[in-house]
Amino acid sequence: MARTSASADRKRGLRTLALEGTGSTELIKELWQAAVTLRGAIEPAEYKRFVLPLIFLRYLSLRAELRRPGAYPVPKKARWSELLAHASDDDIKLRLDDALEALETAYPARLRGLLPRIYATSHMDRQNVTRLLHLFSREIFTQEHGGEDLLGRVYEYFIGEFASSEGKRGGEYFTPASIVRLLVAMLEPTRGIVYDPCCGSGGMFVQSDIFAKHSRKLSFFGQESKEFTYRLCRMNLFIHGLEGDVRLGNTYFDDKHPALKADYILANPPFNDGSKGREGWGVDEISQADPRLRVAGKRMPLAPRNANPMWMMHFLHHLKAGGTAGFVMAAGELSNNHAGRLEVRTALVEADLVDCVVQLSSQLFANTQIPCTLWFLSKARAGGRDSRKRQGELLFIDGRALGALIPGSRKQRQLSDADVERVASVYREFRRTGRPNEVPGFARVTGLQEIRAQGYALTPGRYVGAADVEDAEDFEESLPRLTTQLEQELTRATVLDERLRALVKELNRGS
Protein backbone atom coordinates (compact mmCIF):
# COMPACT_ATOMS: atom_id res chain seq x y z
CA MET A 1 0.00 0.00 0.00
CA ALA A 2 2.83 2.37 0.85
CA ARG A 3 4.46 1.78 -2.54
CA THR A 4 1.22 2.68 -4.32
CA SER A 5 0.96 5.92 -2.36
CA ALA A 6 4.60 6.83 -3.08
CA SER A 7 4.08 6.14 -6.76
CA ALA A 8 0.99 8.35 -6.82
CA ASP A 9 2.88 11.14 -5.06
CA ARG A 10 5.72 10.83 -7.56
CA LYS A 11 3.37 11.08 -10.52
CA ARG A 12 1.63 14.09 -9.01
CA GLY A 13 5.03 15.71 -8.53
CA LEU A 14 5.94 15.11 -12.16
CA ARG A 15 2.67 16.62 -13.32
CA THR A 16 3.43 19.70 -11.22
CA LEU A 17 6.68 20.14 -13.14
CA ALA A 18 5.17 19.57 -16.59
CA LEU A 19 4.22 22.08 -19.24
CA GLU A 20 0.48 22.01 -19.73
CA GLY A 21 -1.83 22.68 -22.60
CA THR A 22 -1.66 24.04 -26.08
CA GLY A 23 -3.53 27.19 -25.02
CA SER A 24 -0.93 28.34 -22.50
CA THR A 25 1.87 27.60 -24.97
CA GLU A 26 0.24 29.80 -27.58
CA LEU A 27 -0.34 32.53 -25.01
CA ILE A 28 3.31 32.51 -23.99
CA LYS A 29 4.38 32.82 -27.63
CA GLU A 30 1.91 35.66 -28.07
CA LEU A 31 3.41 37.46 -25.06
CA TRP A 32 6.90 37.00 -26.47
CA GLN A 33 5.94 38.42 -29.85
CA ALA A 34 4.16 41.33 -28.20
CA ALA A 35 7.14 42.08 -25.98
CA VAL A 36 9.52 41.97 -28.94
CA THR A 37 7.41 44.46 -30.90
CA LEU A 38 7.80 46.88 -27.99
CA ARG A 39 11.56 46.74 -28.01
CA GLY A 40 11.98 50.08 -29.75
CA ALA A 41 15.51 51.43 -29.60
CA ILE A 42 16.81 48.68 -27.31
CA GLU A 43 19.26 46.18 -28.79
CA PRO A 44 18.16 42.50 -28.61
CA ALA A 45 21.10 41.54 -26.39
CA GLU A 46 20.17 44.30 -23.92
CA TYR A 47 16.41 43.91 -24.06
CA LYS A 48 16.40 40.97 -21.65
CA ARG A 49 17.82 43.24 -18.96
CA PHE A 50 14.64 45.31 -19.09
CA VAL A 51 12.01 42.62 -19.62
CA LEU A 52 13.16 40.01 -17.09
CA PRO A 53 13.11 42.38 -14.07
CA LEU A 54 9.48 43.19 -14.94
CA ILE A 55 8.63 39.49 -14.98
CA PHE A 56 10.51 39.17 -11.69
CA LEU A 57 8.44 41.96 -10.10
CA ARG A 58 5.19 40.48 -11.42
CA TYR A 59 6.03 36.97 -10.31
CA LEU A 60 7.13 38.14 -6.86
CA SER A 61 3.94 40.10 -6.23
CA LEU A 62 1.79 37.26 -7.48
CA ARG A 63 3.40 34.74 -5.14
CA ALA A 64 2.76 37.10 -2.22
CA GLU A 65 -0.85 37.67 -3.27
CA LEU A 66 -1.47 33.93 -3.59
CA ARG A 67 0.40 33.30 -0.32
CA ARG A 68 2.64 30.69 -1.90
CA PRO A 69 5.10 28.78 0.37
CA GLY A 70 8.26 30.81 0.86
CA ALA A 71 6.78 33.99 -0.62
CA TYR A 72 8.33 37.21 0.70
CA PRO A 73 6.43 40.35 1.71
CA VAL A 74 6.81 42.92 -1.06
CA PRO A 75 7.45 46.61 -0.19
CA LYS A 76 4.61 48.88 -1.32
CA LYS A 77 6.79 50.63 -3.93
CA ALA A 78 7.57 47.27 -5.55
CA ARG A 79 4.04 45.86 -5.58
CA TRP A 80 2.65 45.24 -9.03
CA SER A 81 -0.66 46.87 -8.16
CA GLU A 82 1.18 50.06 -7.20
CA LEU A 83 3.24 50.09 -10.40
CA LEU A 84 0.20 49.37 -12.55
CA ALA A 85 -1.72 52.22 -10.96
CA HIS A 86 0.99 54.60 -12.19
CA ALA A 87 1.80 52.78 -15.46
CA SER A 88 0.84 55.77 -17.61
CA ASP A 89 2.61 58.38 -15.51
CA ASP A 90 5.53 60.20 -17.06
CA ASP A 91 7.79 59.06 -14.22
CA ILE A 92 6.98 55.33 -14.51
CA LYS A 93 10.58 54.47 -15.46
CA LEU A 94 11.81 56.19 -12.32
CA ARG A 95 9.16 54.35 -10.28
CA LEU A 96 10.43 51.04 -11.64
CA ASP A 97 13.96 51.90 -10.56
CA ASP A 98 12.64 52.85 -7.12
CA ALA A 99 10.74 49.53 -6.94
CA LEU A 100 13.88 47.52 -7.62
CA GLU A 101 15.85 49.58 -5.12
CA ALA A 102 13.13 49.06 -2.47
CA LEU A 103 13.44 45.30 -2.89
CA GLU A 104 17.23 45.40 -2.54
CA THR A 105 16.87 47.54 0.58
CA ALA A 106 14.27 45.18 2.08
CA TYR A 107 16.33 42.06 1.40
CA PRO A 108 19.97 43.12 1.26
CA ALA A 109 21.43 39.69 1.98
CA ARG A 110 19.49 38.09 -0.87
CA LEU A 111 19.22 40.81 -3.52
CA ARG A 112 22.09 43.25 -3.02
CA GLY A 113 23.57 44.13 -6.42
CA LEU A 114 21.04 42.09 -8.43
CA LEU A 115 18.56 44.83 -9.36
CA PRO A 116 20.40 47.91 -10.65
CA ARG A 117 18.57 51.10 -11.59
CA ILE A 118 18.32 50.76 -15.38
CA TYR A 119 14.99 52.14 -16.58
CA ALA A 120 15.20 55.91 -16.07
CA THR A 121 18.44 56.20 -18.05
CA SER A 122 17.42 53.75 -20.78
CA HIS A 123 16.31 54.50 -24.35
CA MET A 124 13.00 52.70 -23.83
CA ASP A 125 10.00 54.88 -24.63
CA ARG A 126 7.73 55.56 -21.68
CA GLN A 127 4.80 54.29 -23.77
CA ASN A 128 6.54 50.98 -24.36
CA VAL A 129 7.24 50.56 -20.66
CA THR A 130 3.55 51.21 -19.99
CA ARG A 131 2.54 48.61 -22.57
CA LEU A 132 4.89 46.05 -21.07
CA LEU A 133 3.36 46.57 -17.63
CA HIS A 134 -0.10 46.02 -19.08
CA LEU A 135 1.14 43.02 -21.05
CA PHE A 136 2.23 41.20 -17.90
CA SER A 137 -0.97 42.23 -16.07
CA ARG A 138 -3.27 40.10 -18.19
CA GLU A 139 -6.03 38.37 -16.31
CA ILE A 140 -4.83 34.94 -17.41
CA PHE A 141 -2.04 35.13 -14.83
CA THR A 142 -4.42 35.34 -11.88
CA GLN A 143 -6.98 32.77 -13.00
CA GLU A 144 -7.30 29.49 -11.15
CA HIS A 145 -4.74 26.87 -12.28
CA GLY A 146 -2.83 29.66 -14.03
CA GLY A 147 -1.27 32.25 -11.80
CA GLU A 148 2.15 31.37 -10.55
CA ASP A 149 2.74 28.34 -12.75
CA LEU A 150 1.84 30.15 -15.96
CA LEU A 151 3.99 33.14 -15.15
CA GLY A 152 6.85 30.82 -14.25
CA ARG A 153 6.57 29.23 -17.68
CA VAL A 154 6.57 32.71 -19.25
CA TYR A 155 9.75 33.49 -17.31
CA GLU A 156 11.45 30.30 -18.52
CA TYR A 157 10.23 30.74 -22.09
CA PHE A 158 11.51 34.30 -22.28
CA ILE A 159 14.91 33.24 -20.93
CA GLY A 160 15.05 30.50 -23.54
CA GLU A 161 14.07 32.82 -26.38
CA PHE A 162 16.70 35.33 -25.33
CA ALA A 163 19.25 32.52 -25.37
CA SER A 164 18.12 31.41 -28.81
CA SER A 165 18.13 34.93 -30.27
CA GLU A 166 21.70 35.40 -29.07
CA GLY A 167 22.83 32.10 -30.55
CA LYS A 168 23.70 30.40 -27.27
CA ARG A 169 24.86 26.82 -27.76
CA GLY A 170 22.98 24.24 -25.76
CA GLY A 171 20.95 26.66 -23.65
CA GLU A 172 23.22 28.90 -21.62
CA TYR A 173 20.46 30.20 -19.37
CA PHE A 174 18.36 27.15 -18.70
CA THR A 175 17.92 23.46 -19.44
CA PRO A 176 14.63 22.42 -21.12
CA ALA A 177 12.09 21.62 -18.42
CA SER A 178 11.44 18.03 -19.51
CA ILE A 179 15.16 17.16 -19.27
CA VAL A 180 15.35 18.67 -15.78
CA ARG A 181 12.25 16.73 -14.78
CA LEU A 182 13.87 13.51 -15.97
CA LEU A 183 17.12 14.16 -14.09
CA VAL A 184 15.21 14.99 -10.92
CA ALA A 185 12.88 11.99 -11.25
CA MET A 186 15.85 9.66 -11.65
CA LEU A 187 17.93 11.09 -8.78
CA GLU A 188 14.95 11.71 -6.43
CA PRO A 189 16.61 14.42 -4.30
CA THR A 190 14.81 14.61 -0.95
CA ARG A 191 17.42 15.32 1.72
CA GLY A 192 21.00 16.63 1.65
CA ILE A 193 23.15 18.86 -0.56
CA VAL A 194 22.29 19.61 -4.19
CA TYR A 195 25.16 21.06 -6.22
CA ASP A 196 25.22 22.55 -9.73
CA PRO A 197 28.57 24.08 -10.79
CA CYS A 198 27.12 25.55 -14.01
CA CYS A 199 23.74 26.49 -12.62
CA GLY A 200 22.45 28.95 -15.23
CA SER A 201 19.16 30.39 -14.02
CA GLY A 202 18.83 27.78 -11.25
CA GLY A 203 16.23 25.45 -12.73
CA MET A 204 17.84 22.34 -11.20
CA PHE A 205 17.47 23.83 -7.73
CA VAL A 206 13.87 24.93 -8.21
CA GLN A 207 12.69 21.62 -9.57
CA SER A 208 14.56 19.63 -6.93
CA ASP A 209 12.72 21.66 -4.29
CA ILE A 210 9.40 20.94 -6.00
CA PHE A 211 10.20 17.21 -6.06
CA ALA A 212 11.04 17.35 -2.34
CA LYS A 213 7.65 19.05 -1.75
CA HIS A 214 9.27 22.21 -0.35
CA SER A 215 10.39 20.19 2.69
CA ARG A 216 13.40 22.47 3.33
CA LYS A 217 15.55 19.35 3.71
CA LEU A 218 17.69 20.22 0.70
CA SER A 219 20.61 22.67 0.67
CA PHE A 220 21.62 24.30 -2.61
CA PHE A 221 25.12 25.22 -3.77
CA GLY A 222 26.04 26.50 -7.20
CA GLN A 223 28.39 28.46 -9.41
CA GLU A 224 27.91 30.41 -12.63
CA SER A 225 30.48 32.12 -14.84
CA LYS A 226 28.25 34.71 -16.58
CA GLU A 227 27.33 37.69 -14.40
CA PHE A 228 23.86 38.27 -15.84
CA THR A 229 22.98 34.58 -15.62
CA TYR A 230 24.31 34.47 -12.07
CA ARG A 231 21.95 37.31 -11.20
CA LEU A 232 19.08 35.44 -12.85
CA CYS A 233 19.78 32.40 -10.70
CA ARG A 234 19.76 34.34 -7.47
CA MET A 235 16.57 36.13 -8.51
CA ASN A 236 14.98 32.78 -9.37
CA LEU A 237 15.88 31.34 -5.98
CA PHE A 238 14.43 34.42 -4.28
CA ILE A 239 11.21 34.16 -6.28
CA HIS A 240 10.75 30.58 -5.07
CA GLY A 241 11.67 31.31 -1.48
CA LEU A 242 14.86 29.24 -1.59
CA GLU A 243 18.16 29.82 0.16
CA GLY A 244 21.26 28.94 -1.81
CA ASP A 245 25.00 29.57 -1.81
CA VAL A 246 25.50 30.53 -5.46
CA ARG A 247 28.79 32.18 -6.42
CA LEU A 248 30.13 33.95 -9.49
CA GLY A 249 33.23 32.50 -11.14
CA ASN A 250 34.64 30.18 -13.78
CA THR A 251 34.33 26.61 -12.52
CA TYR A 252 37.22 25.30 -14.60
CA PHE A 253 40.00 27.16 -12.84
CA ASP A 254 38.24 29.04 -10.02
CA ASP A 255 36.23 26.46 -8.09
CA LYS A 256 34.27 28.50 -5.55
CA HIS A 257 33.28 25.44 -3.48
CA PRO A 258 36.56 23.48 -3.38
CA ALA A 259 35.76 21.51 -0.23
CA LEU A 260 32.10 20.82 -1.00
CA LYS A 261 30.89 17.21 -1.12
CA ALA A 262 27.33 16.80 -2.40
CA ASP A 263 24.66 14.14 -2.12
CA TYR A 264 23.25 15.07 -5.52
CA ILE A 265 24.81 16.82 -8.49
CA LEU A 266 22.52 17.96 -11.29
CA ALA A 267 24.08 19.90 -14.13
CA ASN A 268 23.99 20.81 -17.80
CA PRO A 269 27.55 21.94 -18.61
CA PRO A 270 28.35 23.71 -21.90
CA PHE A 271 28.35 21.20 -24.77
CA ASN A 272 31.85 20.53 -26.14
CA ASP A 273 33.33 23.71 -24.71
CA GLY A 274 36.58 24.53 -26.49
CA SER A 275 35.99 22.11 -29.38
CA LYS A 276 36.55 24.83 -31.98
CA GLY A 277 40.16 24.82 -30.92
CA ARG A 278 40.71 28.58 -31.17
CA GLU A 279 40.45 29.96 -27.66
CA GLY A 280 40.19 26.63 -25.88
CA TRP A 281 38.40 26.32 -22.56
CA GLY A 282 41.18 27.24 -20.12
CA VAL A 283 43.08 23.94 -20.12
CA ASP A 284 46.40 25.78 -19.74
CA GLU A 285 45.19 27.32 -16.49
CA ILE A 286 44.51 23.98 -14.81
CA SER A 287 47.27 23.01 -12.40
CA GLN A 288 48.78 19.56 -12.84
CA ALA A 289 48.28 19.13 -9.09
CA ASP A 290 44.55 19.89 -9.26
CA PRO A 291 42.85 17.22 -7.09
CA ARG A 292 39.93 17.00 -9.54
CA LEU A 293 42.17 15.32 -12.13
CA ARG A 294 42.21 11.98 -10.34
CA VAL A 295 39.85 9.06 -10.92
CA ALA A 296 40.17 6.22 -8.42
CA GLY A 297 43.57 7.54 -7.37
CA LYS A 298 44.97 7.73 -10.90
CA ARG A 299 45.82 11.05 -12.50
CA MET A 300 43.98 11.69 -15.75
CA PRO A 301 45.12 13.63 -18.83
CA LEU A 302 43.16 16.65 -19.98
CA ALA A 303 41.54 16.92 -23.40
CA PRO A 304 42.99 20.16 -24.80
CA ARG A 305 40.11 20.91 -27.17
CA ASN A 306 37.12 19.65 -25.21
CA ALA A 307 36.08 20.32 -21.62
CA ASN A 308 33.60 17.43 -21.31
CA PRO A 309 36.01 15.14 -19.41
CA MET A 310 36.95 18.00 -17.08
CA TRP A 311 33.31 18.44 -16.16
CA MET A 312 32.97 14.71 -15.43
CA MET A 313 36.01 14.74 -13.16
CA HIS A 314 34.74 17.91 -11.47
CA PHE A 315 31.40 16.24 -10.71
CA LEU A 316 33.12 13.12 -9.39
CA HIS A 317 35.43 15.17 -7.15
CA HIS A 318 32.47 16.90 -5.51
CA LEU A 319 30.42 13.76 -4.81
CA LYS A 320 30.37 12.51 -1.27
CA ALA A 321 30.45 8.77 -0.52
CA GLY A 322 27.05 7.41 -1.49
CA GLY A 323 26.27 10.42 -3.70
CA THR A 324 25.13 10.41 -7.32
CA ALA A 325 25.62 12.90 -10.15
CA GLY A 326 23.20 13.20 -13.05
CA PHE A 327 24.22 15.50 -15.89
CA VAL A 328 23.70 16.31 -19.56
CA MET A 329 26.39 15.56 -22.15
CA ALA A 330 26.70 15.77 -25.91
CA ALA A 331 26.16 12.29 -27.37
CA GLY A 332 29.59 12.26 -28.99
CA GLU A 333 31.19 11.80 -25.58
CA LEU A 334 29.83 8.24 -25.48
CA SER A 335 32.34 6.94 -28.01
CA ASN A 336 34.90 9.66 -28.76
CA ASN A 337 38.47 8.35 -28.80
CA HIS A 338 40.36 11.65 -28.87
CA ALA A 339 43.26 12.21 -26.50
CA GLY A 340 42.17 12.55 -22.90
CA ARG A 341 38.56 11.64 -23.54
CA LEU A 342 38.79 7.88 -23.97
CA GLU A 343 41.18 7.70 -21.00
CA VAL A 344 38.72 9.41 -18.67
CA ARG A 345 35.76 7.38 -19.89
CA THR A 346 37.73 4.14 -19.49
CA ALA A 347 38.86 5.07 -15.99
CA LEU A 348 35.30 5.89 -14.89
CA VAL A 349 34.02 2.54 -16.17
CA GLU A 350 36.88 0.51 -14.71
CA ALA A 351 36.48 2.24 -11.33
CA ASP A 352 32.82 1.14 -11.34
CA LEU A 353 31.57 4.73 -11.15
CA VAL A 354 29.29 4.89 -14.21
CA ASP A 355 25.83 3.85 -13.10
CA CYS A 356 23.59 4.62 -16.05
CA VAL A 357 23.65 6.20 -19.52
CA VAL A 358 20.51 7.48 -21.24
CA GLN A 359 20.51 8.57 -24.87
CA LEU A 360 17.85 11.10 -25.87
CA SER A 361 16.48 12.74 -28.98
CA SER A 362 18.39 15.46 -30.81
CA GLN A 363 15.53 17.98 -30.72
CA LEU A 364 15.04 18.58 -27.01
CA PHE A 365 16.94 21.88 -26.97
CA ALA A 366 15.46 24.86 -28.77
CA ASN A 367 18.74 26.27 -30.01
CA THR A 368 20.96 23.31 -30.87
CA GLN A 369 20.39 20.08 -32.76
CA ILE A 370 23.27 18.29 -31.02
CA PRO A 371 21.81 15.05 -29.59
CA CYS A 372 22.25 14.79 -25.85
CA THR A 373 22.67 12.07 -23.29
CA LEU A 374 22.30 11.80 -19.54
CA TRP A 375 25.13 10.33 -17.50
CA PHE A 376 24.88 9.11 -13.92
CA LEU A 377 28.03 8.69 -11.85
CA SER A 378 27.53 7.07 -8.48
CA LYS A 379 29.73 6.57 -5.45
CA ALA A 380 27.04 4.35 -3.96
CA ARG A 381 28.33 1.50 -6.16
CA ALA A 382 31.95 1.51 -5.03
CA GLY A 383 31.72 0.47 -1.40
CA GLY A 384 28.27 1.96 -0.80
CA ARG A 385 25.51 0.12 1.00
CA ASP A 386 23.91 -1.02 -2.25
CA SER A 387 27.15 -1.75 -4.15
CA ARG A 388 26.55 -5.53 -4.15
CA LYS A 389 23.35 -5.06 -6.14
CA ARG A 390 24.90 -3.60 -9.28
CA GLN A 391 28.66 -3.68 -8.92
CA GLY A 392 30.41 -4.19 -12.25
CA GLU A 393 27.23 -3.54 -14.22
CA LEU A 394 25.86 -0.53 -16.09
CA LEU A 395 22.32 0.32 -17.12
CA PHE A 396 21.84 1.51 -20.70
CA ILE A 397 18.62 3.20 -21.82
CA ASP A 398 17.95 4.20 -25.43
CA GLY A 399 15.34 6.96 -25.31
CA ARG A 400 15.85 8.38 -28.80
CA ALA A 401 12.30 7.49 -29.78
CA LEU A 402 10.79 9.32 -26.80
CA GLY A 403 9.33 12.81 -26.90
CA ALA A 404 6.92 14.69 -29.14
CA LEU A 405 6.89 18.11 -30.72
CA ILE A 406 5.87 20.89 -28.36
CA PRO A 407 2.44 22.15 -29.45
CA GLY A 408 2.95 25.00 -31.86
CA SER A 409 6.61 24.16 -32.49
CA ARG A 410 7.95 22.70 -35.72
CA LYS A 411 11.34 21.62 -34.42
CA GLN A 412 11.55 21.32 -30.63
CA ARG A 413 10.43 18.23 -28.78
CA GLN A 414 9.73 17.58 -25.12
CA LEU A 415 9.39 14.48 -22.98
CA SER A 416 5.93 13.71 -21.66
CA ASP A 417 5.16 12.65 -18.10
CA ALA A 418 4.85 9.09 -19.38
CA ASP A 419 8.27 9.31 -21.06
CA VAL A 420 9.87 10.63 -17.88
CA GLU A 421 8.31 7.93 -15.73
CA ARG A 422 9.21 5.18 -18.20
CA VAL A 423 12.91 6.03 -18.03
CA ALA A 424 13.02 6.96 -14.35
CA SER A 425 11.21 3.82 -13.16
CA VAL A 426 13.78 1.57 -14.86
CA TYR A 427 16.65 3.41 -13.20
CA ARG A 428 14.96 3.40 -9.78
CA GLU A 429 14.46 -0.35 -10.02
CA PHE A 430 18.10 -0.78 -11.05
CA ARG A 431 19.23 1.17 -8.00
CA ARG A 432 16.87 -0.74 -5.72
CA THR A 433 17.45 -4.31 -6.91
CA GLY A 434 20.13 -4.27 -9.59
CA ARG A 435 17.70 -6.13 -11.87
CA PRO A 436 15.28 -3.78 -13.64
CA ASN A 437 12.74 -4.86 -16.23
CA GLU A 438 14.86 -5.08 -19.38
CA VAL A 439 13.16 -4.18 -22.65
CA PRO A 440 14.85 -5.12 -25.95
CA GLY A 441 15.69 -1.98 -27.88
CA PHE A 442 15.09 0.24 -24.83
CA ALA A 443 16.84 -0.86 -21.62
CA ARG A 444 19.43 -3.44 -20.65
CA VAL A 445 21.98 -4.04 -17.90
CA THR A 446 25.45 -4.80 -19.26
CA GLY A 447 28.55 -6.25 -17.59
CA LEU A 448 32.07 -4.86 -17.70
CA GLN A 449 33.40 -7.55 -20.03
CA GLU A 450 31.00 -6.60 -22.80
CA ILE A 451 31.83 -2.90 -22.42
CA ARG A 452 35.54 -3.70 -22.66
CA ALA A 453 34.87 -5.67 -25.83
CA GLN A 454 33.21 -2.56 -27.30
CA GLY A 455 36.31 -0.46 -26.60
CA TYR A 456 34.54 1.35 -23.74
CA ALA A 457 32.02 2.92 -26.11
CA LEU A 458 28.91 3.70 -24.06
CA THR A 459 26.37 4.24 -26.84
CA PRO A 460 23.18 2.57 -25.51
CA GLY A 461 22.16 1.24 -28.93
CA ARG A 462 25.21 -1.06 -28.91
CA TYR A 463 23.87 -2.87 -25.88
CA VAL A 464 20.06 -2.69 -25.79
CA GLY A 465 19.59 -4.51 -29.09
CA ALA A 466 18.39 -1.71 -31.35
CA ALA A 467 18.96 -2.31 -35.05
CA ASP A 468 21.18 -0.22 -37.32
CA VAL A 469 22.86 1.75 -34.54
CA GLU A 470 25.29 4.50 -35.47
CA ASP A 471 27.48 6.26 -32.95
CA ALA A 472 26.65 9.94 -32.60
CA GLU A 473 29.32 12.38 -33.71
CA ASP A 474 29.92 15.80 -32.19
CA PHE A 475 28.67 18.28 -34.79
CA GLU A 476 31.30 20.89 -34.02
CA GLU A 477 34.04 18.30 -34.30
CA SER A 478 32.62 16.87 -37.51
CA LEU A 479 32.22 20.31 -39.11
CA PRO A 480 35.84 20.56 -40.39
CA ARG A 481 35.55 17.11 -41.99
CA LEU A 482 32.19 17.95 -43.55
CA THR A 483 33.55 21.28 -44.79
CA THR A 484 36.51 19.52 -46.43
CA GLN A 485 34.17 17.03 -48.08
CA LEU A 486 32.00 19.84 -49.36
CA GLU A 487 35.00 21.68 -50.80
CA GLN A 488 36.14 18.49 -52.53
CA GLU A 489 32.70 17.95 -54.02
CA LEU A 490 32.53 21.56 -55.21
CA THR A 491 35.96 21.23 -56.82
CA ARG A 492 34.87 18.02 -58.50
CA ALA A 493 31.69 19.72 -59.71
CA THR A 494 33.75 22.59 -61.16
CA VAL A 495 35.99 20.15 -63.06
CA LEU A 496 32.97 18.27 -64.41
CA ASP A 497 31.34 21.55 -65.42
CA GLU A 498 34.46 22.60 -67.35
CA ARG A 499 34.58 19.23 -69.10
CA LEU A 500 30.91 19.47 -70.01
CA ARG A 501 31.38 22.95 -71.44
CA ALA A 502 34.38 21.75 -73.47
CA LEU A 503 32.35 18.87 -74.88
CA VAL A 504 29.54 21.24 -75.82
CA LYS A 505 32.04 23.45 -77.65
CA GLU A 506 33.41 20.43 -79.51
CA LEU A 507 29.93 19.40 -80.53
CA ASN A 508 29.15 22.93 -81.72
CA ARG A 509 32.33 23.03 -83.83
CA GLY A 510 31.57 19.63 -85.29
CA SER A 511 28.11 20.70 -86.32
C-alpha positions, 0 to 999 in steps of 0.5 A: 500500500505504501508503494502505491501511495509513493508512486501516486505522489511521484506522478503528481510531482511530475505533473506539477513540473510539466508544461500544460496545454496548447492554449498556454503555450500559444499565449506565452508565444503571443506574449513574447511576440508582443514584448519583442514588438515593444523593443523600440531602440533597445538592442536585442542583447540588452532587451532581456535586462529590461524585460526580465526584471518586470517578470521578476516583479510580477512573479514576486507580487503574485506569489505574495498575493497567492500566499505561496510557500516561501513567498516574501512580503513585497514593499509597497513601492515594488508591488505590481498593483502600485506600479500598474496604478501609475503605469501611464505616468511620465515618471513610470521608469523612475518608479520602476527603478525605485521599486527595484531599489526598495526590494534590494533595501528590504532584502539586502542579503538576498538581492544586493547588487542584483537589481540595478537602476536601469529604466530611467536612463534607458532608451526605452519609450515611456509608452513601451514601458507602460505597454509592457506593464499592461502586457504582464498584467493580463487576467490569465495570470491570476486565473485558477490553475494559471497564476504562478505556474503560468507566469513561471513558464513565461519566465522560462520561455523568455529566458530561452528565447533570449538565449536562442536569439543570441545564438547560445549553444545548448541553452546557456540560461536554462535546461529544457524543463522536460530534461530537468524533470527527468534528471530529478525523477531519476535522482529523487533528491529529498534530503541533503546537498544539491550542487550545480557548478554551471547552474544557469538560471537555477532550474535544477534547484527549483525543480529539486525543491518541488520534487522534495515538496518544499520540505526544506531538507535540501541545501543548494550550492552552485556556481555560474560564470556569466554575471547576468545569468548568475543574477538570474539564478539568485533572482529565481531562488528568491522568487521561489523562497529558496536559500542557496549559496551561489557564487560567481566565477569560472568553474574550470580554474576558479572552483568556488566550493573546493571543499564541497561534497554533495549528495546530488549533483545535477548539471547541464555543462556547456556542450563541447566547450573549447571544441573549436580549438581557437580559444580553448576552454582554459586547459592551460590554467589547470594546475597539474596538481589539481585534485579533480584530475584523479579518478580512483587515485589515478591522475587523468590527462586533460583533453585540450580541445574539449572540456567534457572530461573535465566536467565529469572529473569535477562532478566526481570530485564533488560527490560525497560517498554514497552520492550520485551525479546526473548530468547532460552531455553531448552524445559524442562523448559516449564513443569519442576516442580523442586524446584525454577523452577515452582515457577518462571514460575508461577510468570511470568505467573501470572504477565502477563509477558509471551507473547509467547512460541514457541517450535522448532525442536530438531535438530537445533543446530549442537552439541546438540540434546536437543530440544529448545524453544523460550520464549518472556517476555514483559513489554508492556503487563503489563500497556503498551500502547497495554496491553488491546489487549492481557492482560491475554492471551498467544500465543503458537506456535508449530513449531516442524514440521518446518525446513529441513536438511541443504544441505550436513548435515545428522543431523542438520536442519535449518528454511527456510525463509518461516518457519521464516515468518510463525512463526513471522507473527503470533506473529506480528499479536498477538502484533498488534491486540491480535487476530492472525490467529489461526491454529489448531496444530500450533498456538493458543491464550490461557487464564490464566484459561486454563494455571492454569488448566494445572499446569502452564505447557507451552508446546505448544502442550497442547494448540494448539490441536496437537495429542499425545503430550508429554512434553519434558524432559531435557536430562541431568536431565533424564540421571541419571534416564535412567542410573539407568534403563539401570543398572536394565535391565543389571542386569536382563539380567545377571540373565536371562543369568545365569538361561538359562545357568543353564537350559542348564546344566540340559538338558545336564546332563539329556541327 
